[in-house]
Amino acid sequence: MHKLPELSYARDALMPHLSEESFDFHYGKHHAAYVSKLNDLLADHEWSNLPLEQLVVASAKTPSAKAIFNNAAQHWNHSFFWASMKPQGGGKIPPPLEERLNKRFGQVETFMRDFVAAGSAQFGSGWVWLVEKNGELDITTTANADNPLTQGARALLVCDVWEHAYYLDYRNARPQFLSRFINHLVDWGEASRRLFAKP
């Protein structure tokens, strides 16, 4: 049985940038619905014991498993999103990650601007990611449930740009939400840990 991840912070801990109401709808309803549907789809299925990442990759390669992929990938994406944030986030970036960002984007401020721009430009529902692929950092976007697992890239951080992620707090101001995320919510320590963790 797949379960919602246990988070290291309380429902109201991301305020004022993400309200308790928004968190409850996003985590407690949207994310929970993906988990529930996934468990229903996997009942008596040959993939029922696969770890989540393996399930995402296997279902992405199987056209008849589109429903499983959508729910498995959304569970993985959302879990990654919650772990990409922390209370009183933003701030100082660990020097090794800062060095890599400066090398790739010229300066951290350029990366942050480009991250917000990429997420703002994503048409419809989706995600904006910082990834590492072939030894290089990059910003990429994916639509709907797609994610870097299916693209041979390693995800470092992600922001959800589906409307349910921000509409209660920001209405249609997606760029404002993305700016708050990258300046005040992102967990740079976790992104750095992911980058330098051994495969």
C-alpha positions as CSV (number, residue, x, y, z in Angstrom):
1,M,0.0,0.0,0.0
2,H,1.3,3.4,-1.0
3,K,0.9,6.1,1.6
4,L,1.1,9.9,1.9
5,P,4.7,10.8,3.0
6,E,5.1,11.9,6.6
7,L,6.4,15.5,6.5
8,S,8.9,17.1,8.8
9,Y,6.8,20.3,9.2
10,A,3.3,21.2,10.4
11,R,0.4,22.1,8.1
12,D,0.8,25.8,8.9
13,A,4.6,25.9,8.9
14,L,4.9,27.3,5.4
15,M,2.9,30.4,6.2
16,P,2.6,33.1,5.1
17,H,3.8,31.9,1.7
18,L,1.5,28.9,1.6
19,S,-1.6,28.9,3.8
20,E,-2.8,26.1,6.0
21,E,-6.0,25.9,3.9
22,S,-4.0,25.6,0.6
23,F,-1.8,23.0,2.2
24,D,-4.8,21.0,3.5
25,F,-6.4,20.9,0.0
26,H,-3.2,20.1,-1.8
27,Y,-1.7,17.5,0.5
28,G,-4.8,16.2,2.2
29,K,-7.1,16.1,-0.8
30,H,-5.3,16.3,-4.2
31,H,-2.2,14.3,-3.2
32,A,-4.2,11.9,-1.1
33,A,-6.6,11.2,-4.0
34,Y,-3.7,10.1,-6.2
35,V,-2.5,7.7,-3.5
36,S,-5.9,6.3,-3.0
37,K,-6.5,5.8,-6.7
38,L,-3.1,4.3,-7.2
39,N,-3.7,1.7,-4.5
40,D,-7.1,0.8,-6.2
41,L,-5.4,0.4,-9.5
42,L,-2.7,-1.8,-8.1
43,A,-5.0,-4.2,-6.3
44,D,-4.0,-7.7,-7.5
45,H,-1.7,-6.2,-10.1
46,E,1.6,-7.7,-11.0
47,W,3.3,-4.4,-10.2
48,S,1.7,-4.1,-6.7
49,N,5.0,-4.7,-4.9
50,L,7.2,-2.4,-7.1
51,P,8.9,0.5,-5.3
52,L,7.3,3.8,-6.4
53,E,10.2,5.0,-8.6
54,Q,10.3,1.6,-10.4
55,L,6.5,1.7,-10.8
56,V,6.7,5.2,-12.4
57,V,9.4,4.1,-14.9
58,A,7.6,0.8,-15.8
59,S,4.2,2.3,-16.3
60,A,5.7,5.2,-18.4
61,K,6.9,2.6,-20.9
62,T,3.6,0.7,-21.0
63,P,0.8,2.4,-23.0
64,S,-1.9,0.3,-21.4
65,A,-0.8,1.4,-17.9
66,K,-1.5,5.2,-18.4
67,A,-3.8,5.4,-15.4
68,I,-1.2,3.8,-13.2
69,F,1.5,6.1,-14.5
70,N,-0.6,9.2,-13.9
71,N,-1.3,8.4,-10.3
72,A,2.1,6.9,-9.5
73,A,4.0,9.8,-11.1
74,Q,1.7,12.4,-9.4
75,H,2.3,10.7,-6.0
76,W,6.1,10.8,-6.6
77,N,6.0,14.3,-8.0
78,H,4.1,15.6,-5.0
79,S,6.2,13.8,-2.5
80,F,9.3,15.4,-4.1
81,F,7.6,18.8,-4.0
82,W,6.9,18.6,-0.3
83,A,10.5,17.6,0.4
84,S,11.7,20.5,-1.8
85,M,10.4,23.0,0.8
86,K,10.9,23.8,4.5
87,P,9.7,26.4,6.9
88,Q,11.8,29.6,6.6
89,G,13.2,28.3,3.4
90,G,15.3,30.1,0.8
91,G,18.2,32.0,2.2
92,K,21.9,30.9,2.0
93,I,22.7,28.1,-0.5
94,P,25.3,25.5,0.5
95,P,28.6,26.6,-1.2
96,P,29.0,23.4,-3.4
97,L,25.5,23.8,-4.9
98,E,26.0,27.6,-5.2
99,E,29.2,27.0,-7.2
100,R,27.4,24.6,-9.6
101,L,24.6,27.1,-10.1
102,N,27.0,29.9,-10.8
103,K,29.0,27.8,-13.2
104,R,25.8,26.8,-15.1
105,F,23.8,30.0,-15.0
106,G,26.3,32.7,-14.4
107,Q,24.9,33.7,-11.0
108,V,22.3,32.4,-8.6
109,E,20.0,35.3,-9.3
110,T,19.9,34.4,-13.0
111,F,19.0,30.8,-12.1
112,M,16.2,32.0,-9.9
113,R,14.8,34.4,-12.5
114,D,15.0,31.6,-15.2
115,F,13.3,29.1,-12.9
116,V,10.4,31.5,-12.2
117,A,10.1,32.3,-16.0
118,A,10.1,28.7,-17.0
119,G,7.4,27.7,-14.5
120,S,5.4,30.7,-15.5
121,A,5.6,29.8,-19.2
122,Q,4.6,26.2,-18.7
123,F,1.3,25.9,-20.5
124,G,-1.5,24.4,-18.5
125,S,-0.7,22.0,-15.7
126,G,2.7,20.7,-14.9
127,W,6.0,21.1,-13.0
128,V,9.3,23.1,-13.1
129,W,12.4,21.3,-12.1
130,L,16.1,21.8,-11.4
131,V,17.7,18.7,-12.6
132,E,21.2,17.2,-13.3
133,K,21.7,15.3,-16.5
134,N,25.0,14.2,-18.0
135,G,26.8,16.1,-15.3
136,E,25.1,19.4,-16.0
137,L,22.5,21.4,-14.1
138,D,19.4,22.5,-16.1
139,I,15.9,23.8,-15.7
140,T,13.2,21.8,-17.3
141,T,9.4,21.7,-17.3
142,T,7.1,18.7,-17.6
143,A,3.4,18.6,-18.3
144,N,0.7,16.9,-16.3
145,A,2.3,13.9,-14.4
146,D,5.5,13.6,-16.4
147,N,8.8,13.9,-14.5
148,P,12.6,13.6,-14.9
149,L,12.5,9.8,-14.0
150,T,11.2,9.2,-17.5
151,Q,13.9,11.4,-19.1
152,G,17.1,10.0,-17.6
153,A,17.6,13.0,-15.4
154,R,18.1,13.4,-11.7
155,A,15.7,15.8,-10.0
156,L,17.1,18.2,-7.4
157,L,14.1,20.3,-6.7
158,V,10.6,21.0,-8.1
159,C,7.7,23.4,-7.9
160,D,4.2,22.4,-8.7
161,V,2.5,24.7,-11.2
162,W,-0.9,23.0,-11.3
163,E,-3.5,25.5,-10.4
164,H,-4.4,23.6,-7.2
165,A,-0.9,24.3,-5.9
166,Y,-1.4,28.1,-5.7
167,Y,-4.9,29.2,-6.6
168,L,-6.4,29.5,-3.1
169,D,-3.5,31.8,-2.1
170,Y,-2.5,33.5,-5.3
171,R,-5.5,33.2,-7.7
172,N,-4.0,33.3,-11.2
173,A,-0.7,35.0,-10.1
174,R,1.5,31.9,-10.8
175,P,4.7,34.0,-11.2
176,Q,4.2,35.4,-7.7
177,F,3.8,31.9,-6.3
178,L,7.0,30.7,-8.0
179,S,8.9,33.8,-6.7
180,R,7.8,33.0,-3.2
181,F,8.7,29.4,-3.6
182,I,12.3,30.1,-4.9
183,N,12.9,32.9,-2.4
184,H,11.2,31.7,0.8
185,L,10.2,28.1,0.6
186,V,12.8,26.1,-1.2
187,D,15.1,23.8,0.9
188,W,18.5,24.4,-0.6
189,G,20.1,21.9,1.8
190,E,17.9,19.1,0.5
191,A,18.6,20.1,-3.1
192,S,22.3,20.1,-2.4
193,R,22.1,16.7,-0.6
194,R,20.3,15.3,-3.7
195,L,23.0,16.6,-6.0
196,F,25.9,15.2,-4.1
197,A,24.4,12.0,-2.9
198,K,26.0,8.9,-4.3
199,P,23.8,7.2,-7.0
